[in-house]
Amino acid sequence: MDTSVFARKNLARMVESFGGQVASEAGDGMTAITEYDRTNPDIVLMDITMPQMEGIEAAEKIVLAHPEARIVMVSSVGYQENIVAALQRGARHFVQKPVKPEVLYEVIKYVLGEDGAVAHVAGAGA
């Protein structure tokens, strides 16, 4: 089984357990951009490592087109320099793999603001 598909489904289950709705999923950076344009989600969980276009580049392109975009990077341990690069290019926050539900919940709540409403989430890579 493709581990990225498994990871996306796992993140989707977490988001749904918080009362959120998954608007879309993407397996690569190009699809993530297209799906963002199509669904305009409240928040995006974007993996740093993806085929065709890396998550940092995809995040940067989304933020350039949609400055209000809220993107949370998902990264394995040891990618600190990539996380810094993603934050410099407009990502709002990050979570490390393996993603813990309580950490993801707090990050989503923080990024969405004080209301903590988790509505439409798009997952890419992860």
Number of C-alpha atoms within 10 A of each C-alpha: 5 6 10 17 16 13 19 22 15 15 20 22 16 18 23 16 12 18 13 16 17 20 20 19 23 21 19 22 27 19 17 26 19 13 19 24 13 11 13 17 21 20 24 28 29 32 30 26 21 20 11 11 15 17 28 26 16 23 28 21 17 23 18 13 11 13 11 12 20 23 28 27 27 26 22 16 10 9 12 11 9 16 23 14 15 24 19 12 16 21 24 20 19 23 21 17 13 11 17 12 16 10 12 21 17 12 18 27 15 14 18 17 11 8 8 15 14 20 17 19 26 25 29 32 27 29
